[in-house]
């Protein structure tokens, strides 16, 4: 097998079907906009746009949606050596709408879809020879048999001494058993090198509204670097009892979809190839500042995979906003 690039992202690639009729909910909507998405896929595209070699470990359906995803990956120069075209499998869909009370509604169509159908055998075939960072998370870790494949690749990365990054991208409406889900996340958090959570994710997992208390309620992992996104308030970094808030960038917000994934891509760009253990707090500051610029840029665009900025865009944006 041909060797991959230095970063692997693993998880779902799907289409978000976004209602164009606010207040009608999913059932009452007659018009949806199709948008390429899936948190790990967005991160993968973001990492590539930032100039890193990146491979995507997932399954892609052999339907019309899957063909669009494959064409988009080729356009964005994603290494697809370990992207499996799943014969007779469909592509996952996520429908999103706002109901008459202003609440977001989600419906996911992922039963037996391509990214869910991956097997541990495929995870065992991934060549990790030149890989320096492995990222995973989101819906992919919930649905079997695919979940076992993604977790197996995480185990292989850990055993190989590869830096691991994780964003659970919590979707409460998709979680059937909260206790089981929290246990799964805690098991990963105990071992992962870099953890990225939103403040809402953190509250869901710990029950704590105070962000610092919530971080301290996470399972102990003395070498883990924690990055907590706080929306317009920027982000909070945490390592070995040290906390620091990193300001965000003030922008005219058009769409927040994909902002967290772009932030994650920015972290990977900064941390890839760097030693993440040993109290590297200055590295965390640089990573969070760069990631915040990535996220800020995405907020000014129509969100999702197509909005991920290049490194040149990010550097120019940071220079303008010093």
C-alpha positions, 0 to 999 in steps of 0.5 A: 500500500502507498504510504499516506501523508502525515495526518489521518482524519477518521470519521463520517463524511455526509451531506447536511440537508439544511432547511431554507424555511425557518420555523417550519421544522423538518416535517414542514420544510419543502426546501433544503440546501445540500451542503457537504459536511461531517465534522471529521471530514470538515477537519480533514478538508481544513487541514489540507487547505492549511497545507498539511498532507492528510488522509481520510479514513472512512467509507464513501457510498457508491451513490450520487452523493458519494461521487460528489464527496470523492470528486471534492476530495480529489479537488482538495488533494486528500490522500484517499488510499484508505478511503473505502468505496463501499459497494451498494452502500448509501451516503449518510444524510443529516437533516437540519431545521428550526421549528416554530419555537426556534429550536433546532431539529436534527434527523440523521439517516445513517442506518448501514451507510458507507461510513458506518459499514467500515470494519476493524479489518480495514483499520488494521490495513492502514499504513501508519509508517509516516503518520505523525497525527491521528484525529477522530471523533463525532458521530462515527464512534457511535454506530457499529460496526464502524465505531469499532474500526475508528476506535481500533485505528485510535488504539493502533495510533496510540501504540505507535506513539502517534499524537492523537486528537479528539473532538466528540462534537456532541449531538445530544439528539443522536445519543440513545444512552447518555450513560454509555456515551459518557463512559465511552468519551471518558475512556477516550479522554483518559488516553488522548493527547489533545482534546477539543470540546465546546463549552456546551459539549463540556456541560453535557459530559460533566453536568457542570456549567462553570467551564473550569470546574467542568474541565477539572471534572474530566478524567485525569490525564496529566499529559493531555492538552485541553482546548475549550471553545467558548463561541464569541468569547474565544477559547480556554486552554488547559494543561496541568492545572494551568488555565488561560483564556485566548481571545477570539476575533470579532467578525461579522458572522454569516454562519457558524457551521464548521467553525469548530471544525476549522478551529480543530484544523488550526490546532492540528496545523500548529501541533502536527509534528510538535512534542505535545507533552511536557507542559508546552503552554506557549505552543498551546497559546499559538495553536489556539490563537491560530485556530481562533483565526481559522474559526473566525474566517469560517464564520464570515462564510457559508459554513461547512467543508467548502468554507475552510480557509487556506493558510495564506488567508489565515495569516493575512486575516491575523495580520489585519487584526493584530 
